[in-house]
Amino acid sequence: MSEGEDKLQYTGKVYLYSSGMPEDLIAISKEKLVERGVSEGDIVVLLDPVGVPEGSIMATIWPHYLSVAKVKRVREGSIYAPQLFNIQF
């Protein structure tokens, strides 16, 4: 981890939204979250962004990075989660 990268502050679970990405990218994403201080047992992989509680951390996998956000509102299947930062692969 480079200087200036902080540990991810969270309570409960961290939701990893795979959005159909391949297994190797999911594995890399989990490794990156663990490097940021997330316990592997606290990572919940989602195929669809449903069941994510308000106030939790959600990381969305993109081809070259993870987008980490904090869920502010969940309403009728929509999630409003402002981005906190990206983690590059």
Buried (B, 14 or more C-beta within 10 A) or exposed (E): EEEEEEEBEBEEBBBBBBEEBEEEBBEBBBEBBBEBEBEEEBBBEBEEBEEBEEEBBBBBBBEEBBBBBBBEEBEEEEBEBEEBEBBEB
